[in-house]
């Protein structure tokens, strides 16, 4: 059932993106040639050669059947095959996404638990201010701020590039700070609710240590909403790579799709969106499965 829903989601996203690109204003052929020096007949011939003069359903059917055979077409701008281009840049983006989500989880869960334990104290107020700051701060602004502090003034980390772990530090922090704020607030809220439950009072009355009560029982029950937020945030991370990779001049999938949108390079846009949809649906499928591992009640119910 989960696998069928995942396939339907991927197919639906593919149809939706293809339709949106088809309805976008502008002509991709005009971005490939110079209209002032190219005759209208040559432009029409090129449009027919690329199949852009055909109806929507014909273009989509041809693209879909070719995609099932592993052919994602060629770039309208560079004439390069789309699939090798995506596979070449995808690892850099996946590594950036992975390090960002690790940063967001570690910071968000740690500060969320700390805020719940010391609620209504100065630590709680400080942590909530950090979470609000993280949620409210645009990624491009945080990226520029990190560059000014750690690259320009302190000269600790490189400004741009995609080689080595040092080039991952600043982009990961800039991209993961928003997620850390979201996770922090969700963990704190869930922890506060769980800590007021009757079974927590019972565990304390039985003489269990506060550490066991907090981390083995309260945190475990509070993680379900946080995991849901993490799964949903993966999509925001993948979208945020477009901005972050532009700010830090990283050669990833975000830069590829940003350039493709500017030139209306439809095969590249469709191919990138298809891979992003696969990653997003796979992550949410794993999140759904993890519910049963964390909460035995869900596993027994299923």
C-alpha positions in Angstrom: 0.0 0.0 0.0 2.8 2.4 0.9 4.7 1.5 -2.2 1.7 2.1 -4.4 1.1 5.5 -2.9 4.7 6.4 -3.5 4.5 5.5 -7.2 1.3 7.5 -7.6 2.9 10.5 -5.9 6.0 10.3 -8.2 3.8 10.0 -11.3 1.5 12.8 -10.2 4.5 15.1 -9.6 5.9 14.2 -13.0 2.5 15.1 -14.8 2.1 18.3 -12.8 5.6 19.6 -13.5 5.3 18.7 -17.2 2.0 20.6 -17.4 3.4 23.7 -15.6 6.5 23.8 -17.8 4.3 23.3 -20.9 2.1 26.3 -19.8 5.1 28.6 -18.9 5.3 31.7 -21.1 8.1 32.0 -23.5 9.5 29.8 -26.2 12.5 27.6 -25.3 13.6 27.6 -29.0 14.2 31.4 -28.8 16.7 30.8 -26.0 18.7 28.5 -28.3 19.0 30.8 -31.3 19.3 34.5 -32.0 16.0 35.6 -33.4 17.6 38.6 -35.1 19.9 36.5 -37.2 17.8 33.4 -37.6 15.0 33.2 -40.1 11.4 32.3 -38.9 11.5 29.2 -41.1 14.6 27.9 -39.4 13.0 28.6 -36.0 9.9 26.7 -37.0 12.0 23.8 -38.3 13.9 23.6 -35.1 10.7 23.6 -33.1 9.3 20.7 -35.2 12.6 18.9 -34.9 12.4 19.1 -31.1 8.7 18.1 -31.1 7.7 21.3 -29.4 4.9 21.9 -31.9 3.0 18.8 -30.8 0.0 18.8 -28.4 0.6 18.4 -24.7 -0.5 14.8 -24.4 1.7 13.7 -27.3 4.8 15.3 -25.8 4.1 13.8 -22.4 3.5 10.3 -23.7 6.7 10.4 -25.7 8.7 11.7 -22.8 7.2 9.2 -20.4 7.9 6.2 -22.6 11.4 7.4 -23.2 11.9 7.9 -19.5 10.8 4.3 -18.7 13.7 3.2 -21.0 16.2 5.3 -19.1 16.3 8.1 -21.7 15.6 11.5 -20.1 16.2 13.4 -23.3 18.9 16.0 -24.1 19.4 19.5 -22.9 17.9 22.1 -25.2 20.7 24.5 -24.5 23.9 22.3 -24.4 22.6 19.2 -26.2 24.1 17.0 -23.4 22.2 13.9 -22.2 20.1 14.8 -19.2 20.6 11.7 -17.1 24.5 11.8 -16.9 24.3 15.5 -16.1 22.0 14.8 -13.2 24.0 11.9 -11.9 27.1 13.9 -12.0 25.7 16.7 -9.9 23.4 14.7 -7.7 25.9 13.4 -5.1 27.0 16.9 -4.1 23.4 17.9 -3.4 22.6 14.7 -1.5 25.7 15.2 0.6 24.7 18.8 1.4 21.1 17.7 2.2 22.4 14.9 4.5 24.7 17.1 6.5 22.1 19.8 6.8 19.5 17.4 8.2 22.0 15.9 10.6 22.8 19.4 11.8 19.1 20.3 12.1 18.3 17.0 14.0 21.2 17.2 16.4 20.7 20.9 17.3 16.9 20.8 17.2 16.4 17.8 19.4 19.1 18.8 21.8 17.9 22.3 22.3 14.2 21.1 22.3 14.8 18.7 25.1 16.9 21.3 27.0 14.1 23.8 26.6 11.4 21.4 27.8 13.4 20.3 30.9 14.1 23.9 31.9 10.7 25.3 30.8 9.8 28.8 31.8 13.4 29.5 32.9 16.0 31.7 31.2 17.4 28.7 29.3 13.9 28.0 27.9 13.5 31.7 26.8 16.9 31.7 25.2 16.3 28.5 23.3 12.9 29.6 22.1 14.5 32.9 20.8 17.1 30.8 18.9 14.3 28.7 17.4 12.3 31.8 16.4 15.4 33.3 14.8 16.2 30.2 12.9 12.6 29.9 11.5 12.4 33.6 10.5 15.9 33.9 8.9 16.0 33.4 5.1 18.6 30.9 4.0 20.3 33.3 1.5 20.7 35.9 4.3 22.1 33.4 6.8 24.5 32.1 4.1 25.8 35.6 3.3 26.1 36.3 7.0 28.1 33.1 7.6 30.4 34.0 4.7 31.1 37.4 6.1 31.9 36.1 9.6 33.7 32.8 9.0 35.2 33.3 5.6 35.8 37.1 5.1 36.7 38.2 8.6 37.9 35.1 10.4 39.2 33.3 7.2 38.4 29.9 8.8 36.4 28.3 6.0 36.3 28.6 2.2 33.7 30.8 0.6 32.8 28.6 -2.3 33.4 25.3 -3.9 32.2 21.6 -3.7 35.5 19.8 -2.9 36.2 18.6 0.6 34.3 18.6 4.0 35.4 22.2 4.7 33.2 23.5 1.8 30.2 21.7 3.4 30.3 23.4 6.8 28.8 26.8 6.1 26.2 25.7 3.5 25.0 22.9 5.8 24.6 25.3 8.8 22.8 27.9 6.6 20.5 25.3 5.1 19.9 23.4 8.4 19.3 26.3 10.7 15.7 26.7 9.6 15.1 23.0 10.2 16.7 23.1 13.6 14.3 25.9 14.6 11.3 23.8 13.4 12.5 20.6 15.1 13.4 22.5 18.3 9.9 24.0 18.7 8.2 20.7 17.9 10.3 18.6 20.3 9.8 21.2 23.1 6.0 21.3 22.6 5.8 17.5 22.5 8.1 17.0 25.4 6.1 19.5 27.6 2.9 17.7 26.7 4.3 14.2 27.5 5.9 15.4 30.7 2.5 16.4 32.0 1.0 12.9 31.3 0.0 10.6 34.1 2.4 7.8 33.2 5.4 10.2 33.7 4.2 10.9 37.2 3.9 7.1 37.8 7.4 6.5 36.5 8.8 9.1 38.9 6.7 7.7 41.8 8.3 4.3 41.1 11.7 5.8 41.8 13.1 5.9 38.3 15.9 8.4 37.8 15.1 11.6 36.0 17.5 10.8 33.2 15.6 7.5 32.4 12.3 9.2 32.6 13.3 12.0 30.3 15.2 10.2 27.6 13.8 6.6 27.6 10.1 7.5 28.0 9.3 11.2 27.5 11.6 11.8 24.6 10.6 8.6 22.8 7.0 9.5 23.0 7.7 13.0 21.9 9.7 12.0 18.8 6.7 11.0 16.6 5.6 14.6 15.8 9.3 15.6 15.4 9.9 12.8 12.9 6.9 13.9 10.9 8.4 17.5 10.7 11.7 16.0 9.6 10.2 14.1 6.8 8.3 17.1 5.5 11.3 19.3 5.9 13.3 17.1 3.5 11.4 18.8 0.6 12.2 22.2 1.9 15.9 21.2 2.1 15.9 20.0 -1.5 14.3 23.3 -2.6 16.7 25.3 -0.4 19.7 23.8 -2.2 18.8 26.0 -5.2 19.5 29.2 -3.2 22.4 27.8 -1.1 24.3 26.3 -4.0 23.9 29.6 -5.8 25.2 31.6 -2.8 28.1 29.3 -2.2 28.8 28.6 -5.9 28.4 24.8 -5.4 28.1 22.6 -8.4 25.0 20.7 -7.4 21.6 19.8 -8.7 20.2 23.1 -7.3 22.5 25.1 -9.6 21.5 22.9 -12.5 17.8 23.4 -12.1 18.3 27.2 -11.5 20.1 27.6 -14.8 17.6 25.3 -16.6 14.7 27.4 -15.3 16.3 30.6 -16.6 16.7 29.1 -20.1 13.5 27.1 -20.0 15.5 23.9 -20.6 12.5 21.6 -20.2 14.2 18.1 -20.3 16.7 19.2 -17.6 13.9 20.6 -15.3 11.8 17.5 -15.7 14.7 15.2 -15.0 15.7 17.1 -11.9 12.2 17.3 -10.5 11.8 13.5 -11.1 14.8 12.7 -9.1 13.8 15.1 -6.3 10.4 13.5 -6.2 12.0 10.1 -5.8 14.2 11.2 -2.9 11.3 13.0 -1.2 8.9 10.1 -1.5 11.5 7.6 -0.4 12.4 9.7 2.7 8.7 10.0 3.7 8.2 6.3 3.1 11.1 5.6 5.6 9.6 8.1 8.0 6.3 6.2 7.9 8.1 3.0 8.6 10.1 4.5 11.4 6.9 5.2 13.4 6.5 1.5 14.1 10.1 1.2 15.2 9.8 4.1 17.7 6.3 3.4 19.1 5.4 -0.3 19.6 1.7 0.7 19.9 1.6 1.7 16.2 3.3 -1.6 15.3 0.7 -3.7 17.2 -2.1 -1.6 15.7 -0.9 -2.4 12.2 
